[in-house]
């Protein structure tokens, strides 16, 4: 592995140099183990600790099959699906691997007693399998996490509708929180060359998800002048939604949980920010009863910030805690678009505010191939910036996942894999110089 790292860090490395590297028989990856799936039984979700279940383990190196690529992972990042996997909620991911393993002989390799997690990466192509033409060893890449088969016509208009659609590193094995990763070659996209490895690894999943959710015809179809309510607006997902809203000429109303997070949203350019903790919104009276008076108080506060207008779009991902309020505050004919349920999957709302006001609820999940490329293109052009706040070494990915689970983070939390330190991997220094302050906006310690 040292030989691989040394070669990849060289500025004059060539494709034949990388193709000639010897592959190790084993590599280190962050895994959850099938034998541990009952370790948190009976515990409240908030008490489950990813540091106890997410372990660094040496695992055999997979060989790329047809249409696949083996990547040397320089850096990765934590997403909420890694948190779910590490606490075995809503169920252990080994059921996903078993089902995928039944799909084909090639997929059977994924059904293992360990699961290498991670749905983001920035790195270098080491090997490609038969039938891969676009990419070659030495290419510097990032990966989106959409894994599809496309043998059904259902996915050919929107690849997210493929019956065999899966999220790489969550519903498949060999993910990005590791020294090596196995991906389908059509997951690969060019690395934005003004970013470091850790910066380039952080936007993939969340930026693409936010792009489909807000901008795409498959989501809310954001337009200039829209008022957009964004929950968790300084978090991993919301920070990209805020940037996309601003870039598209919309007016984000950012909901956060602390003055520090409010300050970040203001630094992004958002003018309307609600600190829900300071204003003490309590949408639930108890575990079973919501409080419509709090919905109304929240709606009134939004109108104070928008000049009397209700929101056109609600960018939803907390789920149970906020969904009733989200449906209520959307304007007549407005859209609530949801991509997750980090506070609970069972949503409750007063349907009168939906049907009588002709509102829409749109389900959105990751992004199709085209949407992922468009989202990455905005990053590569310096229009959307990483929201990286902290970086951990590979050995401390469990701590990184813990901070995301406990909402102690802001923006994205990165993980160094083969990159020996932060700050490496930049080639377009001129573009970086133009945007360096925006790139470092979320950093606790600027590099």
Helices and strands as residue ranges (DSSP letters): H 2-8, H 15-19, E 26-33, G 34-36, G 45-47, H 50-53, E 55-60, E 68-77, H 80-87, H 94-101, G 107-110, E 114-116, E 122-128, E 140-143, E 146-147, G 153-155, G 159-161, E 166-167, E 180-184, G 185-187, E 188-190, H 197-202, H 204-214, E 227-231, H 238-247, E 251-256, H 259-268, E 272-275, H 292-306, E 311-316, H 323-329, E 330-338, H 352-355, E 360-363, H 369-380, E 388-393, G 394-396, H 397-405, E 412-416, H 429-439
